[in-house]
Amino acid sequence: MKIASLNTWLPLTAEPLLIAGPCGAESLEQLVATAKDLKELNKVSLFRAGVWKPRTRPNAFEGKGEEALKWLNEIKKEFGFKITVEVANAQHTELALKYGIDVLWIGARTTVNPFSVQEIADVLKGVDIPVMVKNPIHADLQLWIGALERINNSGIKKLAAIHRGFHVYGKTKYRNEPMWQIPIELRTLFPGLPIICDPSHISGNKELISSVAQKALDLGMNGLMIESHHNPSIALSDAEQQLTPKNLGELISKLILRKPISIDDSVIDKLAELRNSIDEVDEELINVLKKRTHIIEEIGAYKKEHNITIFQLERWQEILRTRAQLAQKLGVSPNHVEKICQLLHEESIRIQNSLMNK
């Protein structure tokens, strides 16, 4: 993908790039009240508001559509904000362009559908406008990349990704699990692609937004998209995850901004020393894995010779129990060790299955 740097279409400051505004554009009065308070913060680069709200079930607030675009034009004129809205199809995109919206974003429910993304891409051919693409609802990195590529192939070079977390079944701490390893992999594959975190949709409630925002910045994300309403208690959608502009300002002021690199020679030297130690430990780990693989091959051959099944439930339960106990004793996270055991067990089954079926 040919990607323009973030600072070619949005101003960068010493503070994190901030996109803020209400979940939904409910009325001109609501937008004016919120924009007025956000303007006083002097920290917001883009004013966001949902114009079309894709709801899970009908009869919920689904946005005001074209009427809200007119309101946002008023906000742009009165407060000088650049405006961003979500588009879910070709018609939305055409209307957003008609009303001079500055930046578009494609939501998670749209990213999951390549047909819808392609419709939007077709409308954008020959248009010079920044586009941000949220990750799909479920954890599919290739689908996320595919949506970015479709928009890029239409001629859009001012691209950014938005990390808003992933839906998982059942109750969890978050509304959408962050699964940080996925945006990290996206950054690894496309180092020049700006990634903006959406702590509001990851958190689902006000209490978690600060910690999610801090972790996003600690991982080197380029900015934050945070929902803000002048009075969240009366919001027509996602009231529990919207902050007042005042609370948003307090949150931003408390974020710790870390440097990607240090110019202090002593710090650089110490990090190099510690990283050399990590390299040595990793080499030891790989040698141990090689030794473990040889033993697994012996086990697989022995099971084949004696016609024994690969998976042994009691043995697997014993491994999980004893490794967790050892991790606890040594001060290592049992959850981390369990994940490693899962990976080792999957590889063990793969190796034994290969031997069994030769």
C-alpha positions as CSV (number, residue, x, y, z in Angstrom):
1,M,0.0,0.0,0.0
2,K,1.1,3.5,-0.7
3,I,0.4,5.4,2.5
4,A,0.8,9.1,3.2
5,S,2.3,10.0,6.6
6,L,-0.3,11.1,9.2
7,N,1.2,14.6,9.5
8,T,0.4,15.3,5.8
9,W,-3.3,15.4,6.6
10,L,-3.6,16.0,10.4
11,P,-1.5,18.3,12.6
12,L,0.8,16.5,15.0
13,T,1.8,18.0,18.3
14,A,3.8,16.9,21.3
15,E,0.6,15.5,22.7
16,P,-1.3,12.5,21.2
17,L,-3.5,13.1,18.2
18,L,-7.0,13.4,19.5
19,I,-10.3,12.7,17.7
20,A,-13.3,13.4,19.9
21,G,-17.0,14.1,19.7
22,P,-20.3,12.4,20.5
23,C,-21.2,8.8,19.6
24,G,-24.1,10.1,17.6
25,A,-25.1,13.5,16.2
26,E,-28.5,13.9,17.9
27,S,-29.3,17.5,17.4
28,L,-27.6,20.8,16.4
29,E,-27.9,22.0,20.0
30,Q,-26.1,18.9,21.3
31,L,-23.3,19.2,18.8
32,V,-22.8,22.9,19.5
33,A,-22.7,22.3,23.3
34,T,-20.2,19.5,22.9
35,A,-18.1,21.3,20.3
36,K,-17.9,24.5,22.4
37,D,-16.5,22.6,25.4
38,L,-14.1,20.5,23.2
39,K,-12.8,23.7,21.6
40,E,-11.9,25.1,25.0
41,L,-9.6,22.1,25.5
42,N,-7.5,23.1,22.5
43,K,-6.4,19.5,22.1
44,V,-8.9,18.1,19.5
45,S,-7.7,17.7,15.9
46,L,-10.8,16.1,14.5
47,F,-14.4,16.4,15.6
48,R,-16.2,13.0,15.2
49,A,-19.9,12.2,15.3
50,G,-22.0,9.3,14.1
51,V,-24.4,10.3,11.4
52,W,-25.6,6.8,10.5
53,K,-25.6,4.4,13.4
54,P,-25.6,0.7,12.5
55,R,-27.4,-0.8,15.4
56,T,-27.5,-4.5,16.3
57,R,-31.3,-4.4,16.6
58,P,-34.0,-2.1,15.2
59,N,-35.8,0.6,17.1
60,A,-32.6,2.0,18.6
61,F,-31.3,5.4,17.7
62,E,-29.9,5.0,14.1
63,G,-28.7,8.5,13.4
64,K,-30.1,11.5,11.6
65,G,-28.4,11.0,8.3
66,E,-28.2,13.9,5.8
67,E,-29.8,16.3,8.3
68,A,-26.9,15.7,10.7
69,L,-24.4,16.4,7.9
70,K,-25.9,19.9,7.7
71,W,-25.4,20.3,11.4
72,L,-21.8,19.2,11.2
73,N,-21.2,21.8,8.5
74,E,-22.4,24.4,11.0
75,I,-20.0,23.1,13.6
76,K,-17.1,23.3,11.1
77,K,-17.9,26.9,10.3
78,E,-18.5,28.0,13.9
79,F,-15.6,26.2,15.6
80,G,-13.1,25.6,12.9
81,F,-12.9,21.8,13.5
82,K,-12.1,19.3,10.8
83,I,-15.0,16.8,10.7
84,T,-15.0,13.0,10.4
85,V,-18.0,10.7,10.1
86,E,-18.5,7.0,9.5
87,V,-19.7,5.8,6.1
88,A,-21.1,2.3,5.6
89,N,-22.0,2.3,1.9
90,A,-21.8,4.2,-1.4
91,Q,-24.7,6.4,-0.7
92,H,-23.3,7.5,2.7
93,T,-20.0,8.3,1.0
94,E,-21.5,10.4,-1.7
95,L,-23.5,12.4,0.8
96,A,-20.4,12.9,3.1
97,L,-18.4,14.2,0.1
98,K,-21.4,16.4,-0.9
99,Y,-21.3,18.1,2.5
100,G,-17.6,18.6,2.6
101,I,-16.7,16.1,5.3
102,D,-12.9,16.3,5.8
103,V,-12.1,12.7,6.8
104,L,-14.1,9.5,6.5
105,W,-14.0,6.4,8.6
106,I,-15.2,2.9,7.8
107,G,-16.7,1.1,10.7
108,A,-16.1,-2.4,12.0
109,R,-19.4,-3.7,10.7
110,T,-18.6,-2.5,7.2
111,T,-14.9,-3.6,7.2
112,V,-16.2,-7.2,7.7
113,N,-18.0,-7.0,4.3
114,P,-15.6,-6.7,1.2
115,F,-18.6,-5.9,-1.0
116,S,-19.5,-2.8,1.0
117,V,-15.9,-1.7,1.2
118,Q,-15.5,-2.0,-2.5
119,E,-18.7,0.1,-3.1
120,I,-17.1,2.8,-1.0
121,A,-13.8,2.5,-2.8
122,D,-15.5,2.9,-6.1
123,V,-17.1,6.2,-5.0
124,L,-13.7,7.4,-3.8
125,K,-11.9,7.0,-7.1
126,G,-10.4,10.3,-8.1
127,V,-11.1,11.9,-4.7
128,D,-8.4,13.2,-2.4
129,I,-9.7,12.6,1.1
130,P,-8.2,10.9,4.2
131,V,-9.9,7.6,5.1
132,M,-9.6,5.7,8.4
133,V,-10.5,2.0,8.5
134,K,-11.6,0.3,11.7
135,N,-10.7,-3.3,12.4
136,P,-13.5,-5.9,11.6
137,I,-15.7,-7.0,14.4
138,H,-13.9,-10.4,14.7
139,A,-10.2,-11.0,14.9
140,D,-9.3,-11.3,11.2
141,L,-6.2,-9.3,10.3
142,Q,-6.4,-10.2,6.6
143,L,-9.9,-8.8,6.4
144,W,-8.6,-5.6,8.0
145,I,-5.7,-5.4,5.5
146,G,-8.0,-6.2,2.6
147,A,-10.3,-3.2,3.4
148,L,-7.3,-0.9,3.6
149,E,-6.0,-2.2,0.3
150,R,-9.4,-1.8,-1.4
151,I,-9.5,1.9,-0.4
152,N,-5.8,2.3,-1.3
153,N,-6.4,0.8,-4.7
154,S,-9.1,3.4,-5.4
155,G,-6.3,6.0,-5.3
156,I,-6.6,7.1,-1.6
157,K,-3.1,7.5,-0.1
158,K,-4.1,9.3,3.1
159,L,-4.9,6.1,5.1
160,A,-5.0,5.3,8.7
161,A,-6.2,2.2,10.7
162,I,-8.4,2.4,13.8
163,H,-8.0,-0.3,16.5
164,R,-11.4,-0.6,18.3
165,G,-11.1,-4.1,19.6
166,F,-12.7,-7.4,18.7
167,H,-16.0,-9.1,19.6
168,V,-15.7,-12.3,21.6
169,Y,-18.6,-14.5,22.9
170,G,-19.4,-14.2,26.6
171,K,-18.7,-11.7,29.3
172,T,-15.3,-10.1,29.5
173,K,-13.7,-7.1,31.1
174,Y,-14.0,-5.2,27.9
175,R,-16.8,-4.4,25.5
176,N,-14.5,-5.5,22.7
177,E,-11.3,-7.4,23.5
178,P,-8.2,-5.3,22.5
179,M,-6.1,-8.2,21.4
180,W,-3.1,-5.9,21.1
181,Q,-1.1,-8.5,19.2
182,I,-3.2,-7.8,16.1
183,P,-2.6,-4.1,15.7
184,I,1.1,-4.8,16.6
185,E,1.2,-7.3,13.7
186,L,-0.4,-4.7,11.4
187,R,2.2,-2.2,12.4
188,T,4.9,-4.8,11.8
189,L,3.6,-5.5,8.2
190,F,3.0,-1.8,7.4
191,P,5.4,0.3,9.5
192,G,4.3,3.5,7.7
193,L,0.5,3.0,8.4
194,P,-0.8,5.3,11.2
195,I,-2.8,3.4,13.8
196,I,-5.3,5.3,16.0
197,C,-6.8,3.6,19.1
198,D,-10.5,3.8,19.9
199,P,-10.5,3.2,23.7
200,S,-14.3,4.0,23.9
201,H,-15.3,1.0,21.9
202,I,-12.7,-1.3,23.5
203,S,-13.7,-0.3,27.0
204,G,-17.5,0.0,26.8
205,N,-17.4,2.0,30.0
206,K,-15.8,5.2,31.3
207,E,-13.7,3.5,34.0
208,L,-11.5,1.6,31.5
209,I,-10.9,4.3,28.9
210,S,-7.9,5.9,30.7
211,S,-5.9,2.6,31.1
212,V,-6.7,1.5,27.5
213,A,-5.6,4.9,26.1
214,Q,-2.4,4.8,28.1
215,K,-1.5,1.3,26.8
216,A,-2.2,2.4,23.2
217,L,0.2,5.2,23.6
218,D,2.8,3.0,25.3
219,L,2.5,0.7,22.2
220,G,3.3,3.6,19.9
221,M,-0.1,4.2,18.5
222,N,-0.4,7.6,16.7
223,G,-3.5,8.9,18.4
224,L,-6.8,8.3,20.2
225,M,-10.5,8.4,19.1
226,I,-12.6,9.0,22.2
227,E,-16.3,9.6,22.4
228,S,-17.3,12.8,24.2
229,H,-20.8,14.2,24.9
230,H,-21.6,17.4,26.7
231,N,-24.1,15.4,28.9
232,P,-23.6,11.6,28.5
233,S,-26.5,10.8,30.9
234,I,-28.9,11.9,28.2
235,A,-27.0,10.4,25.2
236,L,-29.2,8.4,22.8
237,S,-26.5,5.8,22.2
238,D,-23.5,4.4,24.1
239,A,-24.0,6.7,27.1
240,E,-21.9,4.6,29.4
241,Q,-18.7,5.0,27.3
242,Q,-18.9,8.7,26.6
243,L,-16.9,11.3,28.6
244,T,-17.8,14.9,29.2
245,P,-15.3,17.3,27.5
246,K,-14.1,18.2,31.0
247,N,-13.4,14.6,31.9
248,L,-11.8,14.0,28.6
249,G,-9.4,17.0,29.2
250,E,-8.5,15.5,32.6
251,L,-7.8,12.1,31.1
252,I,-5.6,13.6,28.4
253,S,-3.7,15.7,31.0
254,K,-2.9,12.5,33.0
255,L,-1.6,10.4,30.1
256,I,2.1,9.7,30.2
257,L,3.9,10.4,26.9
258,R,6.9,8.1,26.3
259,K,9.6,8.6,23.7
260,P,10.1,5.9,21.0
261,I,13.9,6.3,21.4
262,S,16.3,7.9,23.7
263,I,19.2,10.2,22.8
264,D,21.0,9.5,26.1
265,D,24.0,7.3,25.3
266,S,24.0,5.7,28.7
267,V,20.3,4.7,28.3
268,I,21.0,3.3,24.8
269,D,24.0,1.3,26.1
270,K,22.1,-0.2,29.0
271,L,19.2,-1.2,26.7
272,A,21.7,-2.8,24.3
273,E,23.2,-4.8,27.2
274,L,19.8,-6.0,28.4
275,R,18.8,-6.9,24.9
276,N,22.0,-8.9,24.5
277,S,20.9,-10.8,27.6
278,I,17.5,-11.5,26.0
279,D,19.2,-12.7,22.9
280,E,21.2,-15.2,24.9
281,V,18.1,-16.5,26.8
282,D,16.2,-16.8,23.5
283,E,19.0,-18.9,22.0
284,E,18.8,-21.2,25.1
285,L,15.0,-21.4,24.7
286,I,15.3,-22.4,21.0
287,N,17.9,-25.1,21.9
288,V,15.5,-26.4,24.6
289,L,12.7,-26.5,22.0
290,K,14.9,-28.5,19.7
291,K,15.6,-31.0,22.5
292,R,11.9,-31.1,23.3
293,T,11.0,-31.8,19.7
294,H,13.3,-34.8,19.6
295,I,11.6,-36.2,22.7
296,I,8.2,-35.6,21.2
297,E,9.3,-37.5,18.0
298,E,10.3,-40.4,20.2
299,I,7.0,-40.4,22.0
300,G,5.1,-40.3,18.7
301,A,7.1,-43.2,17.3
302,Y,6.5,-45.2,20.5
303,K,2.7,-44.5,20.5
304,K,2.5,-45.6,16.8
305,E,4.4,-48.8,17.6
306,H,2.0,-49.6,20.4
307,N,-1.2,-48.2,18.7
308,I,-1.8,-45.5,21.3
309,T,-3.8,-42.4,20.6
310,I,-2.0,-39.1,20.3
311,F,-4.1,-37.1,22.8
312,Q,-4.0,-38.2,26.4
313,L,-6.5,-36.1,28.4
314,E,-5.1,-37.0,31.9
315,R,-1.5,-36.2,30.8
316,W,-2.6,-32.8,29.3
317,Q,-4.5,-31.9,32.5
318,E,-1.4,-32.9,34.6
319,I,0.8,-30.6,32.4
320,L,-1.6,-27.6,32.8
321,R,-1.8,-28.1,36.6
322,T,1.9,-28.7,37.4
323,R,3.2,-26.0,35.1
324,A,0.8,-23.5,36.6
325,Q,1.9,-24.5,40.1
326,L,5.6,-24.1,39.1
327,A,4.9,-20.7,37.5
328,Q,3.2,-19.5,40.6
329,K,6.1,-20.7,42.8
330,L,8.6,-18.9,40.6
331,G,6.7,-15.7,40.3
332,V,5.8,-16.1,36.7
333,S,2.3,-15.4,35.4
334,P,0.4,-18.8,35.3
335,N,-1.8,-17.4,32.4
336,H,1.3,-16.7,30.4
337,V,2.7,-20.2,31.0
338,E,-0.7,-21.7,30.1
339,K,-0.6,-20.0,26.7
340,I,2.9,-21.2,26.1
341,C,1.8,-24.8,27.1
342,Q,-1.1,-24.5,24.6
343,L,1.3,-23.6,21.8
344,L,3.7,-26.4,22.8
345,H,0.8,-28.9,22.9
346,E,-0.5,-27.9,19.5
347,E,3.0,-28.4,18.0
348,S,3.4,-31.7,19.9
349,I,0.1,-33.0,18.4
350,R,1.2,-31.8,14.9
351,I,4.5,-33.6,15.1
352,Q,2.9,-36.8,16.4
353,N,0.1,-36.8,13.9
354,S,2.7,-36.4,11.1
355,L,4.6,-39.4,12.4
356,M,1.4,-41.5,12.9
357,N,0.3,-41.0,9.3
358,K,3.6,-41.6,7.5
